[in-house]
Amino acid sequence: MSLITALVYLLVGFVLLVWSADRLVAGASALARNFGVSALVVGVTIVGFGTSAPEMVVSALASLEGNPSLAVGNALGSNIANVGLILGLTCLLYPMSVEKSTCFREIPALAAVTALTALLMIDGSLSRIDGVILAGGLALFIAAMLYRGRREVDLDPATQALMNEISQDMTNRAATVWTLVGLLVLPLSAQILVTGAIEMATLLGVSEAVIGLTIVALGTSLPELAAAMASALRKEDDLCIGNILGSNLFNLLGVLGIAALIHPMTIESLLIVRDLPVMAFTFLMLAGMAVFAGRIGRVSAGVLLATYVIYQFVVFQQAL
């Protein structure tokens, strides 16, 4: 396979992956809503998993095919891109305020999950037991969102962001068709993407982790970028930040957890000593801005974006 062919595989895989995930979420959420499932349950479960479906399917497939560095790199890289690139770029265009509830709930939750992930990865592997722990953490997180959603009048930003994605006014026939299309095309597009990523890594002489941390992570984060920009245009600050934090939680607990459950993974040492700390550092910057400043202004956004650009440069420079 030539470099051009690998690029075509990546491009086609990205387009189909994002489109099929969107169609799956639209169809499945509409179908559940039409059968009387509450909007809260649909948003937190179907939409929650659906928005992270690109990362989950790509990492699960990479793990199954014996490419753990691509799986782990995709998860860590997506979290770094979500904060550094997406939130940085969005807040550079439109500065955002951070709700106090976010500082007391979502940010501490993501801090705990980040610490847990680091603790499990520090030995250089993610076993099936580690996968059970992460997947169990995701189940607890979903249960907590459902519990709070039923008890509180005002939903937290992460839950509200998920509920806003529920498809409206779709017939059962159309919902069934789109659900089936999404279920069929999603794994196929992930296979195309993973094939292109592996071939590109081979042709460029770099590790699969590099491709996962950069190109694949950026591509699978495109839905979050679109959602962030849309929220910014509507001036829905809390929904934008809630979507980013929720996505990062799903990436660590769901993407890594499911990939480890499918196949135990050995983790490259460079991912642990370089990329895991960068992910934690970008989160700590975001947490500091949210807690101490209460907003992410243009200067803060510029720092986040610059951190992402420098990180990408370092990854490519060390790889090549």
DABELJO-V291848 format. One record per residue. RES is the residue in one small letter. SS is DSSP state (2 for helix, 1 for strand, 0 for the rest). OMEGA is omega in radians with two decimals (NA if undefined). Layout:
# DABELJO-V291848
RES;SS;OMEGA / RES;SS;OMEGA
This chain:
# DABELJO-V291848
m;0;3.12 / s;0;3.13 / l;2;3.12 / i;2;3.13 / t;2;3.11 / a;2;3.09 / l;2;3.10 / v;2;3.09 / y;2;3.13 / l;2;-3.10 / l;2;3.13 / v;2;3.12 / g;2;3.12 / f;2;-3.09 / v;2;-3.12 / l;2;-3.12 / l;2;-3.13 / v;2;-3.13 / w;2;-3.09 / s;2;3.09 / a;2;3.11 / d;2;-3.14 / r;2;3.12 / l;2;3.12 / v;2;-3.12 / a;2;-3.10 / g;2;-3.08 / a;2;3.14 / s;2;3.11 / a;2;3.14 / l;2;3.13 / a;2;3.13 / r;2;-3.13 / n;2;3.12 / f;0;2.99 / g;0;3.08 / v;0;-3.06 / s;0;-3.14 / a;2;3.14 / l;2;-3.13 / v;2;3.14 / v;2;-3.09 / g;2;-3.06 / v;2;-3.08 / t;2;-3.05 / i;2;-3.11 / v;2;3.12 / g;2;3.10 / f;2;-3.08 / g;2;-3.13 / t;2;3.08 / s;0;-3.11 / a;2;3.12 / p;2;3.13 / e;2;-3.09 / m;2;-3.07 / v;2;3.14 / v;2;-3.12 / s;2;3.12 / a;2;3.14 / l;2;3.12 / a;2;3.11 / s;2;-3.13 / l;2;-3.11 / e;0;3.07 / g;0;3.11 / n;0;-3.04 / p;2;-3.11 / s;2;3.09 / l;2;-3.14 / a;2;-3.11 / v;2;3.11 / g;2;3.11 / n;2;-3.12 / a;2;-3.13 / l;2;-3.13 / g;2;3.12 / s;2;3.11 / n;2;3.10 / i;2;3.12 / a;2;-3.13 / n;2;-3.10 / v;2;-3.03 / g;2;-3.08 / l;2;-3.00 / i;2;-3.14 / l;2;3.11 / g;2;-3.13 / l;2;-3.12 / t;2;-3.11 / c;2;3.03 / l;2;3.11 / l;2;-3.09 / y;0;3.12 / p;0;-3.05 / m;1;3.02 / s;1;-3.14 / v;0;3.12 / e;0;3.11 / k;2;3.14 / s;2;3.10 / t;2;-3.13 / c;2;-3.08 / f;2;-3.09 / r;0;-3.04 / e;2;-3.11 / i;2;3.05 / p;2;3.13 / a;2;3.13 / l;2;3.07 / a;2;3.14 / a;2;-3.13 / v;2;3.10 / t;2;3.11 / a;2;3.12 / l;2;3.13 / t;2;3.12 / a;2;-3.14 / l;2;-3.12 / l;2;-3.08 / m;2;-2.95 / i;0;-3.14 / d;0;3.07 / g;0;3.12 / s;1;2.98 / l;1;-3.12 / s;0;3.08 / r;2;3.07 / i;2;3.06 / d;2;3.11 / g;2;3.10 / v;2;3.14 / i;2;-3.12 / l;2;3.13 / a;2;3.07 / g;2;3.06 / g;2;3.10 / l;2;3.11 / a;2;3.11 / l;2;3.13 / f;2;3.11 / i;2;3.12 / a;2;3.13 / a;2;3.11 / m;2;3.13 / l;2;-3.14 / y;2;3.13 / r;2;-3.11 / g;2;-3.13 / r;2;-3.07 / r;2;-3.02 / e;0;3.13 / v;0;-3.14 / d;0;-3.13 / l;0;3.07 / d;0;-3.04 / p;2;-3.11 / a;2;3.13 / t;2;-3.14 / q;2;3.12 / a;2;3.12 / l;2;-3.11 / m;2;3.13 / n;0;-3.12 / e;0;-3.12 / i;0;-3.12 / s;0;-3.12 / q;0;3.00 / d;0;3.05 / m;0;-3.12 / t;0;3.12 / n;2;-3.13 / r;2;3.13 / a;2;3.14 / a;2;3.12 / t;2;-3.14 / v;2;-3.10 / w;2;3.08 / t;2;3.13 / l;2;3.11 / v;2;3.12 / g;2;-3.14 / l;2;-3.14 / l;2;-3.03 / v;2;-3.07 / l;2;3.12 / p;2;3.10 / l;2;3.14 / s;2;3.09 / a;2;3.11 / q;2;3.10 / i;2;-3.12 / l;2;-3.13 / v;2;3.10 / t;2;3.12 / g;2;-3.12 / a;2;3.14 / i;2;3.13 / e;2;3.13 / m;2;3.10 / a;2;3.14 / t;2;-3.10 / l;2;-3.14 / l;2;3.14 / g;0;3.11 / v;0;-3.14 / s;0;3.09 / e;2;3.12 / a;2;-3.14 / v;2;3.12 / i;2;3.12 / g;2;-3.11 / l;2;-3.02 / t;2;-3.01 / i;2;-3.09 / v;2;3.13 / a;2;3.12 / l;2;-3.11 / g;2;-3.13 / t;2;3.09 / s;0;-3.12 / l;2;3.09 / p;2;3.11 / e;2;3.11 / l;2;3.13 / a;2;3.13 / a;2;-3.13 / a;2;3.14 / m;2;3.13 / a;2;3.12 / s;2;3.13 / a;2;3.13 / l;2;3.12 / r;0;-3.13 / k;0;3.11 / e;0;-3.04 / d;2;-3.05 / d;2;-3.14 / l;2;-3.14 / c;2;-3.12 / i;2;3.10 / g;2;3.12 / n;2;3.13 / i;2;-3.13 / l;2;3.12 / g;2;3.12 / s;2;-3.14 / n;2;3.08 / l;2;3.12 / f;2;-3.14 / n;2;-3.09 / l;2;-3.08 / l;2;-3.07 / g;2;-3.07 / v;2;3.14 / l;2;-3.13 / g;2;-3.12 / i;2;3.12 / a;2;3.13 / a;2;3.09 / l;2;-3.13 / i;2;-3.11 / h;0;3.09 / p;0;-3.00 / m;1;2.94 / t;1;-3.03 / i;0;3.10 / e;0;-3.10 / s;2;-3.12 / l;2;3.09 / l;2;-3.10 / i;2;-3.04 / v;2;-3.13 / r;2;-2.94 / d;2;3.07 / l;2;3.06 / p;2;3.11 / v;2;3.10 / m;2;3.12 / a;2;-3.12 / f;2;3.13 / t;2;3.10 / f;2;3.14 / l;2;3.07 / m;2;3.12 / l;2;-3.14 / a;2;3.12 / g;2;3.11 / m;2;-3.08 / a;2;-3.04 / v;2;-3.02 / f;2;-3.14 / a;2;3.14 / g;0;3.14 / r;1;3.04 / i;1;-3.12 / g;0;-3.08 / r;2;3.12 / v;2;3.11 / s;2;3.12 / a;2;3.10 / g;2;3.10 / v;2;3.12 / l;2;-3.11 / l;2;3.12 / a;2;3.10 / t;2;3.14 / y;2;-3.12 / v;2;3.12 / i;2;3.13 / y;2;3.12 / q;2;3.12 / f;2;-3.13 / v;2;-3.13 / v;2;-3.13 / f;2;-3.12 / q;2;3.13 / q;2;-3.11 / a;2;-3.04 / l;0;NA
